[in-house]
């Protein structure tokens, strides 16, 4: 039976990839527009390709070193021999997901702008279709990687279920490592260019956004693709795979009599999510002159329909595969689905210009930059209340409806892991609504630089403003699922320690000083990580600000439109800075759990993982929502409120937006990866920590 189930998941993964291929062909058949639009799009595409080529070269060196270390550990019987290769495939497909997403996004930007010359709905369909390509590539490659490895380990290597789960957990380490490089490096690139272009162009020089006279304008548009598309694709691939493999691992421990079926259920839920997302994507359309609420309703229609379909089919899956005695697990999946919808709603409420919080934030711009920054920080902090309550409720509901008790918790913990899978089961269409935002943003830039009709920019701005909200919603999904997945991975780590050495005295109690110290270390790590990535954006942005000022000062006729800006220099500066700055945060994330384990032992690692999960979830939500609100407050003012474009309020809002840029697109989303990568690294190096740690020597 499990053989049949694994084949079904592989087939659904192929269906997702075929759907992505057909959708990509439809996008590429659309007209790119004028020769100037094609030229601008080509410049963006070339810059993005050059950056990713250099980034992947650096990442390949890192993966080669870590692969060599894992091979040595496997040779010493500290790991299953399949683990190093699973690590490689996880990283490879994570990077490939982002790369394909970036390729279609850079091909769709001019086509979206050209479609907006005719209608708003035309632009929405092109941008959403291009986003769908990335969404279904991510879920297709992720599920294909998992199902193929399951079949290989089960039937080629004859692994026991526990060994299959252990090897498959290593996907998460490879995918998380790649995602962290992509998110941090791409985030630094895009926000350095964005901050530099906005501060000098809009605030100092007083020229419009995406004005071709701005030397950083091409770098800004390149950054939208390498950070908000390629980085996001790798990030959510990691979230998707991590949720599935952690649930599969806990299924083995929770339902030992039917362990292979329990492993297959998360994969089948993901497969159902793919088919449901395909159906939902056909219902995303709107009419000309639609308001932001109507645009949001068009996107929500597709995601809600997908969620309803999953809710219906998942009941049948669990009933027939696990039996009616485990039907409580269905309600755990339902808890995750509902939690995802609620997190999306509350994120929308705090970040959309249609609601009071962002409108109030825009009012703060009337008294200057300081007050809008204070207001944004306050809004971001306040916005953490709802997601925390939602995730907490989902944890409790999933645990108890699954049948978990304090005395026998494993089935309940499996339920929590399935809730994370349920939350991400609609990722195909959710990611499509997220990825279309940067495409619309690029389309607006091309419309401005190509001198298209004013109504074209109005339409792309409407799509872009909605994209900020859907992007924030996507980050909310990622943060919520990261918290649930990190919890499941923490339990997998504890189970791994018990499996490796049943006689080891594992005591994750607050009475244990190793756990207390680990809590403080873990609680501090997201702050250190956020500080490093924020500082990296600041350092890179300073070089762009200086370069843009230099060109305005030294290139004769640039401000009059009689000379061309040197775009290539800004692209090169962003590339060099981001590649240099992305290394330290990633290395710290890899080394922190190993160093903590060698000093404090497995109990200290459990404390570290708990501390990082709690503070990381809060910081990620706070930073993502604050950044999204600042961005939409600026767009709300640009729409004509509080003096409109060029006013003092607008300049204050631009400053707030530049502060929020690294919040929402660099530090915030990267922390979601941090808390899961800490867990997967801990699991992979568990045998090393058990063999030697200083705490147990005293």
C-alpha positions as CSV (number, residue, x, y, z in Angstrom):
1,X,0.0,0.0,0.0
2,X,2.8,2.5,0.9
3,X,4.4,1.8,-2.5
4,X,1.2,2.8,-4.2
5,X,0.8,5.9,-2.0
6,X,4.4,7.1,-2.7
7,X,3.9,6.6,-6.5
8,X,0.6,8.7,-6.3
9,X,2.5,11.6,-4.6
10,X,5.2,11.4,-7.3
11,X,2.6,11.6,-10.0
12,X,0.9,14.6,-8.4
13,X,4.3,16.3,-8.2
14,X,4.8,15.7,-12.0
15,X,1.3,17.1,-12.6
16,X,2.4,20.3,-10.7
17,X,5.5,20.6,-12.9
18,X,3.5,20.0,-16.1
19,X,1.0,22.7,-15.0
20,X,3.8,25.1,-14.3
21,X,5.3,24.3,-17.8
22,X,2.0,24.9,-19.6
23,X,1.4,28.1,-17.6
24,X,4.9,29.4,-18.4
25,X,4.3,28.8,-22.1
26,X,1.1,30.8,-21.9
27,X,2.9,33.7,-20.2
28,X,5.7,33.6,-22.8
29,X,3.2,33.8,-25.7
30,X,2.1,37.3,-24.4
31,X,3.5,40.4,-26.1
32,X,6.5,42.1,-24.4
33,X,5.6,45.5,-25.8
34,X,7.7,48.2,-27.3
35,X,11.4,47.8,-28.2
36,X,12.3,50.0,-25.2
37,X,10.3,47.8,-22.9
38,X,12.1,44.8,-24.2
39,X,15.5,46.5,-23.8
40,X,14.8,47.4,-20.1
41,X,13.5,43.9,-19.4
42,X,16.6,42.4,-20.9
43,X,18.8,44.6,-18.7
44,X,17.0,43.4,-15.6
45,X,17.2,39.8,-16.8
46,X,20.9,40.0,-17.4
47,X,21.6,41.6,-14.1
48,X,19.6,38.9,-12.2
49,X,21.3,36.1,-14.1
50,X,24.8,37.5,-13.4
51,X,24.0,37.8,-9.7
52,X,22.6,34.3,-9.3
53,X,25.6,32.8,-11.2
54,X,28.0,34.4,-8.8
55,X,25.9,33.5,-5.8
56,X,25.5,29.9,-6.7
57,X,29.3,29.7,-7.2
58,X,29.8,30.7,-3.6
59,X,27.1,28.4,-2.3
60,X,28.5,25.5,-4.3
61,X,31.8,25.9,-2.3
62,X,29.9,25.8,1.0
63,X,27.9,22.7,0.0
64,X,31.1,20.9,-1.2
65,X,32.7,21.5,2.2
66,X,29.7,20.4,4.2
67,X,29.1,17.4,1.9
68,X,32.7,16.3,2.6
69,X,32.1,16.6,6.4
70,X,28.9,14.5,6.1
71,X,30.6,11.9,4.0
72,X,33.3,11.5,6.7
73,X,30.6,11.2,9.4
74,X,28.7,8.6,7.3
75,X,32.0,6.6,6.9
76,X,32.3,6.6,10.7
77,X,28.7,5.3,11.0
78,X,27.6,8.6,12.6
79,X,25.0,9.0,9.8
80,X,23.2,6.8,7.3
81,X,25.2,6.8,4.0
82,X,22.3,8.3,2.1
83,X,22.3,11.5,4.3
84,X,25.0,13.5,2.5
85,X,23.3,12.9,-0.8
86,X,19.9,13.8,0.6
87,X,21.5,17.0,1.8
88,X,22.7,17.8,-1.7
89,X,19.4,17.1,-3.4
90,X,17.6,19.3,-0.8
91,X,19.9,22.2,-1.5
92,X,19.9,21.7,-5.3
93,X,16.1,21.7,-5.7
94,X,15.7,24.6,-3.3
95,X,18.1,26.6,-5.5
96,X,16.5,25.4,-8.7
97,X,13.0,26.4,-7.4
98,X,14.2,30.0,-6.9
99,X,16.1,30.0,-10.2
100,X,13.1,29.0,-12.3
101,X,10.9,31.4,-10.4
102,X,13.4,34.2,-11.2
103,X,13.6,33.3,-14.9
104,X,9.8,33.4,-15.4
105,X,9.5,36.6,-13.3
106,X,12.1,38.5,-15.5
107,X,10.3,37.2,-18.6
108,X,6.9,38.3,-17.3
109,X,7.7,41.9,-16.1
110,X,7.4,43.6,-19.5
111,X,4.6,41.4,-20.5
112,X,2.6,42.5,-17.4
113,X,3.3,46.1,-18.1
114,X,2.1,45.7,-21.7
115,X,-1.0,43.8,-20.6
116,X,-1.8,46.7,-18.2
117,X,-1.9,49.0,-21.2
118,X,-5.1,47.2,-22.2
119,X,-6.7,46.3,-18.8
120,X,-6.1,45.8,-15.1
121,X,-7.4,42.2,-15.4
122,X,-5.0,41.4,-18.2
123,X,-2.0,42.6,-16.1
124,X,-3.3,40.6,-13.1
125,X,-3.6,37.4,-15.2
126,X,-0.1,37.6,-16.6
127,X,1.5,38.5,-13.2
128,X,-0.5,35.8,-11.3
129,X,0.2,33.2,-14.0
130,X,3.9,33.9,-13.7
131,X,3.7,33.7,-10.0
132,X,1.8,30.4,-10.4
133,X,4.8,29.0,-12.3
134,X,7.0,29.5,-9.3
135,X,4.4,28.3,-6.9
136,X,3.8,25.0,-8.6
137,X,7.5,24.5,-9.4
138,X,8.2,24.8,-5.7
139,X,5.6,22.3,-4.6
140,X,6.3,20.0,-7.6
141,X,10.0,19.8,-7.1
142,X,9.6,19.5,-3.3
143,X,7.2,16.7,-3.4
144,X,9.0,14.9,-6.2
145,X,12.3,15.0,-4.2
146,X,10.6,13.6,-1.1
147,X,8.6,10.8,-2.9
148,X,11.5,9.6,-5.0
149,X,13.8,9.4,-2.0
150,X,11.1,7.5,-0.1
151,X,10.9,4.9,-2.9
152,X,14.7,4.7,-3.2
153,X,15.3,4.2,0.5
154,X,12.4,1.8,1.0
155,X,12.9,-0.4,-2.0
156,X,16.4,0.0,-3.3
157,X,18.2,0.3,0.1
158,X,15.6,-1.6,2.2
159,X,15.8,0.9,5.0
160,X,13.6,0.5,8.0
161,X,11.0,3.3,8.5
162,X,13.0,5.0,11.3
163,X,16.1,5.1,9.0
164,X,14.1,6.5,6.1
165,X,12.8,9.3,8.4
166,X,16.3,10.0,9.6
167,X,17.7,10.3,6.1
168,X,14.8,12.3,4.8
169,X,15.2,14.9,7.6
170,X,18.5,15.8,6.0
171,X,16.5,17.3,3.0
172,X,15.6,20.0,5.4
173,X,19.3,20.8,6.2
174,X,20.2,21.1,2.6
175,X,17.1,23.1,1.6
176,X,17.4,25.4,4.7
177,X,21.1,26.1,4.0
178,X,20.3,27.0,0.4
179,X,17.3,29.0,1.4
180,X,19.3,31.0,3.9
181,X,21.9,32.0,1.4
182,X,19.2,32.9,-1.1
183,X,17.1,34.9,1.3
184,X,19.9,36.7,3.0
185,X,22.0,37.4,-0.1
186,X,19.0,38.3,-2.3
187,X,17.5,40.4,0.6
188,X,20.7,42.4,1.0
189,X,20.9,43.0,-2.7
190,X,17.3,44.1,-3.2
191,X,17.1,46.3,-0.1
192,X,20.5,48.0,-0.6
193,X,19.4,49.0,-4.1
194,X,15.9,50.0,-3.0
195,X,17.1,52.1,0.0
196,X,19.8,53.8,-2.2
197,X,17.4,54.5,-5.0
198,X,14.7,55.9,-2.7
199,X,16.8,58.0,-0.4
200,X,18.8,59.8,-3.1
201,X,16.3,59.7,-6.0
202,X,12.9,60.3,-4.3
203,X,13.9,62.2,-1.1
204,X,17.1,64.2,-2.1
205,X,16.6,64.7,-5.9
206,X,12.8,64.7,-5.8
207,X,12.5,62.5,-9.0
208,X,9.7,59.9,-9.3
209,X,10.2,56.2,-8.4
210,X,11.8,54.2,-11.2
211,X,12.8,57.3,-13.0
212,X,15.4,56.3,-15.7
213,X,17.7,59.1,-14.5
214,X,18.2,57.2,-11.2
215,X,21.4,55.1,-11.5
216,X,20.1,52.6,-9.0
217,X,16.8,51.9,-10.8
218,X,18.0,48.8,-12.7
219,X,19.7,47.4,-9.6
220,X,16.4,48.0,-7.7
221,X,14.4,46.0,-10.3
222,X,17.1,43.3,-10.4
223,X,16.8,43.0,-6.6
224,X,13.1,42.5,-6.8
225,X,13.8,39.3,-8.7
226,X,16.9,37.9,-6.9
227,X,15.5,38.7,-3.5
228,X,11.7,38.7,-3.6
229,X,11.4,35.9,-6.2
230,X,14.5,33.7,-6.2
231,X,15.1,34.1,-2.5
232,X,11.4,33.6,-1.6
233,X,11.2,30.5,-3.8
234,X,14.1,28.8,-2.1
235,X,12.7,29.9,1.3
236,X,9.2,28.5,0.8
237,X,10.6,25.3,-0.8
238,X,12.4,24.8,2.4
239,X,9.3,25.5,4.5
240,X,7.3,23.1,2.4
241,X,9.8,20.2,2.5
242,X,10.6,20.8,6.2
243,X,7.0,20.5,7.2
244,X,6.4,17.3,5.3
245,X,9.6,15.5,6.4
246,X,9.2,16.5,10.0
247,X,5.6,15.2,10.0
248,X,6.7,12.0,8.3
249,X,9.4,11.5,10.9
250,X,7.0,11.9,13.8
251,X,4.5,9.6,12.1
252,X,7.1,6.8,12.4
253,X,7.5,7.3,16.2
254,X,3.8,7.9,16.8
255,X,2.1,5.1,14.9
256,X,4.7,2.3,14.9
257,X,2.2,-0.4,13.8
258,X,1.4,1.5,10.6
259,X,4.5,3.7,10.4
260,X,4.9,3.7,6.6
261,X,1.3,4.8,6.1
262,X,1.9,7.5,8.8
263,X,4.9,8.6,6.8
264,X,2.9,8.7,3.6
265,X,0.0,10.8,4.9
266,X,1.9,14.2,5.0
267,X,3.0,13.5,1.4
268,X,-0.5,12.7,0.3
269,X,-1.9,15.8,2.0
270,X,0.7,17.8,0.0
271,X,-0.4,16.0,-3.2
272,X,-4.0,16.9,-2.6
273,X,-2.9,20.5,-2.0
274,X,-1.3,20.6,-5.4
275,X,-4.5,19.5,-7.2
276,X,-6.7,21.8,-5.1
277,X,-4.4,24.7,-5.8
278,X,-4.5,24.1,-9.6
279,X,-8.3,24.2,-9.4
280,X,-8.3,27.4,-7.3
281,X,-5.9,29.2,-9.7
282,X,-8.6,29.2,-12.4
283,X,-10.9,31.4,-10.2
284,X,-8.5,34.3,-9.9
285,X,-9.7,37.2,-12.1
286,X,-11.1,40.7,-11.6
287,X,-12.7,43.6,-13.5
288,X,-11.3,46.9,-14.8
289,X,-11.2,49.6,-12.2
290,X,-11.3,47.2,-9.3
291,X,-10.4,48.5,-5.8
292,X,-7.7,46.9,-3.7
293,X,-10.4,45.1,-1.7
294,X,-11.8,43.7,-4.9
295,X,-8.4,42.7,-6.1
296,X,-7.7,41.0,-2.8
297,X,-11.1,39.2,-3.0
298,X,-10.1,37.9,-6.4
299,X,-6.9,36.4,-5.0
300,X,-8.6,35.2,-1.9
301,X,-11.3,33.4,-3.9
302,X,-8.7,31.1,-5.3
303,X,-6.9,30.4,-2.0
304,X,-10.2,29.8,-0.1
305,X,-11.5,27.4,-2.7
306,X,-8.3,25.4,-2.5
307,X,-8.5,25.3,1.3
308,X,-12.1,24.0,1.2
309,X,-11.2,21.3,-1.3
310,X,-8.3,20.1,0.9
311,X,-10.5,20.1,3.9
312,X,-12.9,17.7,2.2
313,X,-10.4,15.3,0.6
314,X,-8.0,15.1,3.6
315,X,-10.9,13.6,5.7
316,X,-11.1,10.7,3.2
317,X,-7.4,10.3,3.2
318,X,-7.0,9.9,6.9
319,X,-10.1,7.8,7.3
320,X,-9.1,5.2,4.7
321,X,-5.3,5.2,5.2
322,X,-5.0,5.5,9.0
323,X,-8.4,4.2,10.0
324,X,-11.4,5.7,11.8
325,X,-9.6,5.3,15.2
326,X,-7.2,8.0,14.1
327,X,-9.8,10.4,12.6
328,X,-8.8,13.0,15.2
329,X,-5.7,13.6,13.0
330,X,-8.0,15.1,10.4
331,X,-9.1,17.8,12.8
332,X,-5.4,18.5,13.5
333,X,-5.0,19.1,9.7
334,X,-8.1,21.3,9.8
335,X,-6.7,23.3,12.7
336,X,-3.6,24.0,10.6
337,X,-5.7,25.1,7.6
338,X,-7.9,27.4,9.7
339,X,-4.8,28.8,11.5
340,X,-3.2,29.6,8.1
341,X,-6.4,31.4,6.9
342,X,-6.6,33.4,10.2
343,X,-2.9,34.4,10.1
344,X,-3.4,35.6,6.6
345,X,-6.4,37.6,7.6
346,X,-4.7,39.3,10.6
347,X,-1.6,40.0,8.5
348,X,-3.8,41.6,5.9
349,X,-5.5,43.7,8.6
350,X,-2.2,45.1,9.9
351,X,-0.5,45.7,6.6
352,X,-3.2,46.6,4.0
353,X,-4.0,50.2,3.2
354,X,-7.6,49.2,3.2
355,X,-7.7,48.9,7.0
356,X,-7.3,51.3,9.9
357,X,-3.8,50.4,11.2
358,X,-1.9,51.3,8.0
359,X,-4.1,54.4,7.4
360,X,-3.2,55.6,11.0
361,X,0.4,54.9,10.2
362,X,0.2,57.1,7.1
363,X,-1.2,59.9,9.3
364,X,1.9,59.8,11.4
365,X,3.9,61.0,8.4
366,X,2.3,64.5,8.9
367,X,4.6,65.1,11.8
368,X,7.7,63.7,10.2
369,X,10.0,60.7,9.7
370,X,10.5,60.0,13.4
371,X,6.8,59.6,14.2
372,X,6.1,57.3,11.2
373,X,9.0,55.1,12.3
374,X,7.8,55.0,15.9
375,X,4.3,54.2,14.6
376,X,5.6,51.4,12.4
377,X,7.6,49.8,15.2
378,X,4.6,49.9,17.5
379,X,2.3,48.5,14.8
380,X,4.7,45.6,14.1
381,X,5.0,44.7,17.8
382,X,1.3,44.9,18.3
383,X,0.6,42.7,15.3
384,X,2.4,39.7,17.0
385,X,-0.6,39.2,19.4
386,X,-3.0,37.6,16.9
387,X,-0.5,35.1,15.2
388,X,0.8,34.0,18.6
389,X,-2.8,33.3,19.8
390,X,-3.7,31.6,16.6
391,X,-0.6,29.3,16.5
392,X,-1.0,28.6,20.3
393,X,-4.6,27.5,19.7
394,X,-3.6,25.4,16.7
395,X,-1.0,23.6,18.8
396,X,-3.4,22.8,21.6
397,X,-6.2,21.8,19.4
398,X,-4.0,19.7,17.1
399,X,-2.4,18.0,20.1
400,X,-5.6,17.0,21.9
401,X,-7.8,16.1,19.0
402,X,-5.1,13.9,17.6
403,X,-5.3,11.9,20.9
404,X,-2.2,13.2,22.6
405,X,-1.9,13.2,26.4
406,X,0.8,14.4,28.8
407,X,1.6,10.8,29.6
408,X,1.6,9.7,25.9
409,X,2.3,12.7,23.8
410,X,3.7,11.3,20.5
411,X,0.4,11.0,18.6
412,X,-0.5,14.6,19.7
413,X,2.9,15.8,18.4
414,X,2.3,14.1,15.1
415,X,-1.0,16.0,15.0
416,X,0.9,19.3,15.5
417,X,3.2,18.4,12.6
418,X,0.2,17.5,10.4
419,X,-1.2,21.0,11.3
420,X,1.9,22.5,9.8
421,X,1.5,20.5,6.6
422,X,-2.2,21.6,6.5
423,X,-1.2,25.2,6.8
424,X,1.2,24.9,3.9
425,X,-0.9,22.5,1.8
426,X,-2.2,25.5,-0.3
427,X,1.3,26.7,-1.0
428,X,1.0,26.3,-4.8
429,X,-1.6,29.0,-5.0
430,X,-0.5,30.9,-1.9
431,X,3.0,31.4,-3.3
432,X,1.5,32.4,-6.7
433,X,-0.4,35.3,-4.9
434,X,2.9,36.2,-3.2
435,X,5.3,35.9,-6.2
436,X,3.1,38.0,-8.5
437,X,3.8,41.1,-6.3
438,X,7.5,41.6,-7.4
439,X,6.5,41.0,-11.0
440,X,3.9,43.8,-10.8
441,X,6.5,46.0,-9.1
442,X,8.9,45.4,-12.0
443,X,6.1,46.1,-14.5
444,X,5.6,49.5,-12.8
445,X,9.3,50.3,-13.1
446,X,9.3,49.3,-16.8
447,X,6.2,51.4,-17.4
448,X,7.9,54.4,-15.8
449,X,11.2,54.0,-17.6
450,X,9.6,53.3,-21.0
451,X,7.3,56.4,-20.7
452,X,4.0,54.6,-21.0
453,X,0.7,56.1,-20.4
454,X,-0.1,57.3,-16.8
455,X,-3.0,54.9,-16.4
456,X,-0.6,52.0,-17.0
457,X,1.5,53.0,-14.0
458,X,-1.8,53.4,-12.0
459,X,-2.7,49.8,-12.8
460,X,0.7,48.4,-12.0
461,X,0.7,50.4,-8.7
462,X,-2.7,48.9,-7.8
463,X,-1.3,45.4,-8.4
464,X,1.9,46.3,-6.5
465,X,0.1,47.6,-3.5
466,X,-1.9,44.4,-3.3
467,X,1.3,42.5,-3.8
468,X,2.7,44.1,-0.6
469,X,-0.2,42.8,1.3
470,X,-0.1,39.3,-0.2
471,X,3.6,39.2,0.3
472,X,3.1,40.0,4.0
473,X,0.4,37.3,4.1
474,X,2.8,34.8,2.6
475,X,5.4,35.7,5.2
476,X,2.8,35.2,7.9
477,X,2.1,31.7,6.6
478,X,5.8,31.0,6.5
479,X,6.3,32.2,10.1
480,X,3.3,30.2,11.4
481,X,4.4,27.1,9.7
482,X,8.0,27.7,10.8
483,X,6.9,27.7,14.4
484,X,4.9,24.5,14.1
485,X,7.6,22.8,12.0
486,X,10.4,23.9,14.4
487,X,8.4,22.4,17.3
488,X,8.0,19.1,15.4
489,X,11.8,19.1,14.5
490,X,12.6,19.7,18.2
491,X,10.6,16.6,19.1
492,X,12.4,14.7,16.3
493,X,15.7,15.8,17.8
494,X,14.7,14.5,21.2
495,X,13.5,11.2,19.6
496,X,16.9,11.0,17.7
497,X,18.9,11.3,20.9
498,X,16.8,8.6,22.6
499,X,17.2,6.3,19.6
500,X,21.0,6.8,19.4
501,X,21.6,6.2,23.1
502,X,18.5,5.0,25.1
503,X,20.6,5.1,28.3
504,X,21.4,8.8,28.0
505,X,19.7,10.9,30.7
506,X,17.8,13.4,28.6
507,X,16.3,16.0,31.0
508,X,14.8,19.0,29.1
509,X,13.5,20.5,32.4
510,X,13.8,24.1,33.5
511,X,15.5,22.7,36.6
512,X,18.4,21.6,34.4
513,X,21.0,24.5,34.1
514,X,22.1,23.3,30.7
515,X,18.5,23.9,29.4
516,X,18.3,27.3,31.0
517,X,21.6,28.4,29.5
518,X,20.5,27.0,26.1
519,X,17.2,29.0,26.4
520,X,19.2,32.2,26.7
521,X,21.5,31.3,23.9
522,X,18.6,30.3,21.6
523,X,16.6,33.4,22.6
524,X,19.5,35.6,21.6
525,X,20.3,34.0,18.2
526,X,17.4,35.6,16.3
527,X,18.4,39.0,17.6
528,X,22.0,38.5,16.5
529,X,20.9,37.2,13.2
530,X,18.5,40.2,12.6
531,X,21.3,42.6,13.6
532,X,23.8,41.1,11.2
533,X,21.4,41.1,8.3
534,X,20.1,44.6,9.0
535,X,23.6,45.9,9.3
536,X,24.6,44.2,6.1
537,X,21.8,46.0,4.2
538,X,22.9,49.3,5.8
539,X,26.5,48.8,4.7
540,X,25.5,47.8,1.2
541,X,23.0,50.7,0.9
542,X,25.7,53.2,1.9
543,X,27.8,52.3,-1.1
544,X,24.8,52.7,-3.4
545,X,23.9,56.1,-1.9
546,X,27.4,57.3,-2.5
547,X,27.5,56.0,-6.0
548,X,24.1,57.5,-7.0
549,X,25.2,60.9,-5.5
550,X,28.4,60.7,-7.4
551,X,26.7,60.1,-10.7
552,X,24.2,62.9,-10.1
553,X,27.1,65.2,-9.4
554,X,29.6,64.1,-12.0
555,X,27.6,63.0,-15.1
556,X,26.8,66.1,-17.0
557,X,23.2,66.3,-18.3
558,X,22.0,63.3,-16.3
559,X,19.3,65.2,-14.3
560,X,18.2,66.9,-17.5
561,X,17.7,63.6,-19.2
562,X,20.4,64.3,-21.8
563,X,22.9,61.6,-20.6
564,X,22.5,58.0,-19.5
565,X,23.1,56.8,-16.0
566,X,25.7,54.1,-15.3
567,X,23.4,51.3,-14.2
568,X,26.0,48.5,-14.3
569,X,28.1,50.0,-11.5
570,X,25.2,49.9,-9.0
571,X,24.3,46.4,-10.0
572,X,27.9,45.3,-9.5
573,X,28.2,47.1,-6.1
574,X,25.0,45.3,-4.9
575,X,26.3,42.0,-6.1
576,X,29.6,42.3,-4.4
577,X,28.2,43.6,-1.1
578,X,25.4,40.9,-0.9
579,X,27.7,38.0,-1.6
580,X,30.2,39.2,1.0
581,X,27.7,40.0,3.7
582,X,25.6,36.8,3.4
583,X,28.3,34.4,4.6
584,X,28.7,35.3,8.3
585,X,24.9,35.0,9.2
586,X,24.8,31.6,7.5
587,X,28.0,30.3,9.1
588,X,26.8,31.4,12.5
589,X,23.5,29.5,12.0
590,X,25.3,26.3,11.1
591,X,27.9,26.5,13.9
592,X,25.6,27.7,16.8
593,X,23.8,24.3,17.4
594,X,27.0,22.4,17.1
595,X,28.9,24.6,19.5
596,X,26.0,24.7,21.9
597,X,25.9,20.9,21.8
598,X,29.6,20.4,22.3
599,X,29.5,22.7,25.4
600,X,26.1,22.0,27.0
601,X,25.2,18.6,25.6
602,X,21.8,17.5,24.1
603,X,19.8,19.1,27.0
604,X,21.4,22.5,26.2
605,X,20.5,22.0,22.5
606,X,16.9,21.4,23.4
607,X,16.8,24.7,25.4
608,X,18.5,26.5,22.5
609,X,15.9,25.3,20.0
610,X,13.1,26.3,22.3
611,X,14.4,29.7,22.9
612,X,15.2,30.4,19.2
613,X,11.7,29.2,18.2
614,X,9.8,31.5,20.5
615,X,11.8,34.7,20.0
616,X,12.4,33.9,16.3
617,X,8.7,33.6,15.6
618,X,7.9,36.9,17.3
619,X,10.6,38.8,15.6
620,X,9.8,37.4,12.2
621,X,6.1,38.5,12.5
622,X,7.0,41.9,14.0
623,X,9.5,42.8,11.3
624,X,7.5,41.5,8.3
625,X,4.3,43.2,9.4
626,X,6.0,46.5,10.3
627,X,7.8,46.6,6.9
628,X,4.7,45.8,5.0
629,X,2.7,48.5,6.8
630,X,5.4,51.1,6.2
631,X,5.5,50.2,2.5
632,X,1.7,50.4,2.1
633,X,1.5,53.6,4.1
634,X,3.8,55.1,1.5
635,X,1.7,53.8,-1.3
636,X,-1.5,55.1,0.4
637,X,0.0,58.6,0.4
638,X,1.2,58.3,-3.2
639,X,-2.4,57.5,-4.1
640,X,-3.3,61.1,-3.1
641,X,-3.8,61.1,0.6
642,X,-2.0,63.5,3.0
643,X,-0.6,65.6,0.2
644,X,0.3,62.9,-2.3
645,X,3.6,62.4,-4.1
646,X,6.4,64.9,-3.5
647,X,4.8,66.3,-0.3
648,X,6.6,66.4,3.0
649,X,4.4,63.6,4.2
650,X,5.5,61.5,1.2
651,X,9.1,62.1,2.0
652,X,8.6,61.0,5.6
653,X,6.8,57.9,4.4
654,X,9.7,57.1,2.0
655,X,12.1,57.2,5.0
656,X,9.8,54.9,6.9
657,X,9.6,52.6,3.9
658,X,13.4,52.4,3.7
659,X,13.6,51.5,7.3
660,X,11.0,48.8,6.7
661,X,12.7,47.4,3.6
662,X,15.3,45.2,5.4
663,X,12.7,44.4,8.1
664,X,10.2,42.7,5.7
665,X,12.5,41.4,2.9
666,X,15.8,40.5,4.6
667,X,15.9,40.0,8.3
668,X,12.2,39.0,9.0
669,X,11.7,36.2,6.5
670,X,15.3,34.9,7.0
671,X,14.5,34.2,10.7
672,X,11.9,31.6,9.7
673,X,14.7,29.7,8.0
674,X,17.0,30.2,11.0
675,X,14.8,28.5,13.5
676,X,14.3,25.4,11.3
677,X,17.9,25.2,10.2
678,X,19.1,25.2,13.8
679,X,16.9,22.1,14.4
680,X,18.0,20.2,11.3
681,X,21.7,20.8,12.0
682,X,21.1,19.6,15.5
683,X,19.5,16.4,14.3
684,X,22.3,15.7,11.7
685,X,25.1,16.3,14.3
686,X,23.3,14.6,17.2
687,X,25.7,11.6,17.2
688,X,28.7,13.9,17.5
689,X,27.2,15.8,20.4
690,X,26.3,12.6,22.2
691,X,29.8,11.3,21.8
692,X,31.5,14.4,23.2
693,X,30.3,17.4,25.1
694,X,32.0,19.3,27.9
695,X,28.9,19.5,30.2
696,X,28.8,15.8,30.8
697,X,32.5,15.7,31.7
698,X,31.8,17.4,35.0
